[in-house]
Amino acid sequence: MKYAFLLYPHANIRYRESLKALAVEELRMTLAALGRESEVKTCEMGGATFLTFDASKLTARDVRMLSQLACVYVMFTMEDGQMVPMESSHPDYVGEDLPSLLKYKGKTNEMFTDTMMTMALAASDFMPVHDSQLIVCDPMAGRGTTLMLALRRGYHGVGVEIGKADVKEACDYMTRYLEFHKIKHKKSESSLTVKGKLGGRETKFVFSDTAEHFKDGDTRTLRMILGDTRDTAALLKPESVHLMVTDAPYGVQKGTAGKQDSIGGTLGAAMEGWYTALKRGGVLAISFNTYVTKREQIETLCEKAGFEIVKTNNLEHWVEQAIRRDVVFAKKK
Ligand SMILES: C[S@@+](CC[C@H](N)C(=O)[O-])C[C@H]1O[C@@H](n2cnc3c(N)ncnc32)[C@H](O)[C@@H]1O
């Protein structure tokens, strides 16, 4: 059977071109994880871009997983030159707008991050795990784009972020969102110790899509930790998260204690803790600016910590004049 998936249009043509390679890889990796290795091609029809592939009839489970593809707008089957739309079957757990409403400088494009999350899931051993069990960590969470995307899918999210203002903004936004939409929830705060000293502060949200589910304990959790990602081993339990999806800072940034620290330095100091927090079979997806950090450097740091690099097609793409982005996927075997 032939399938044609229409990609989301993007207003910026260079960005649209950039996302094409990611879209192909997102679909290819997901099909492979579903046991349906297939060659994915791009083609233009009626002025729009489609991904096409051949496969035997997709099951309901396949369609559910494919409905999560971040770059795909509508899925079609193609028979005798006729395109028939397929029903998307992955309902959003919370509103579709949760990851997109909050706008700020330095925010990572949601579609790109969502693509990374799909690819990380496809490369992990956790594709069969039910949404309600999956925990996604962003160890450099900013204002939480990755975490909000995870919550939208019905996963749990845990973020570590060193910027006080970023954590506050993320938590205030989450509070406003839950209250505005009258989503049943509980919010709590606690302090975390690192090496016997106060080393982090956690804000925890527990919520449900419906009041009945909340009453039954069928809930999702967002934990936002104000702390240093280099302390991950102390902040998160070992083998407690399924996926780690993060965007490394795009330029040189300040480390803790006001010291100027290179991105490589921060990642190097954090990597072992990240490895410990990830479950076996889990995947770390890390995007970076190739003008600042080199792929070989990140791959070496991952391998030194025990990760195995997941091979993908070239994903390097233009973002803006000062940013060319690439992604490394690394698996904990
Ligand atoms: C590219 S931004 C992430 C943006 C995020 N994806 C978003 O959309 O909001 C990188 C983040 O890493 C954080 N960061 C840098 N060093 C850190 C450290 N040692 N511990 C925790 N977070 C750190 C920065 O404060 C920044 O918010």
The ligand as a Gaussian input file, in Angstrom:
#p B3LYP/6-31G(d) Opt

LIG

0 1
 C       18.867000      26.621000      24.622000
 S       18.272000      26.894000      26.248000
 C       16.927000      25.732000      26.360000
 C       15.671000      26.331000      25.858000
 C       14.461000      25.435000      26.066000
 N       14.487000      24.310000      25.170000
 C       13.188000      26.250000      25.851000
 O       12.595000      26.195000      24.766000
 O       12.817000      26.986000      26.775000
 C       19.487000      26.161000      27.280000
 C       19.187000      26.262000      28.752000
 O       20.228000      25.609000      29.488000
 C       20.299000      26.236000      30.739000
 N       21.552000      25.852000      31.434000
 C       22.823000      26.200000      31.128000
 N       23.699000      25.684000      32.017000
 C       22.978000      24.973000      32.909000
 C       23.283000      24.209000      34.061000
 N       24.558000      24.073000      34.477000
 N       22.272000      23.601000      34.732000
 C       20.979000      23.733000      34.327000
 N       20.617000      24.459000      33.253000
 C       21.589000      25.064000      32.537000
 C       20.242000      27.721000      30.371000
 O       19.892000      28.505000      31.494000
 C       19.167000      27.705000      29.270000
 O       17.904000      27.981000      29.801000

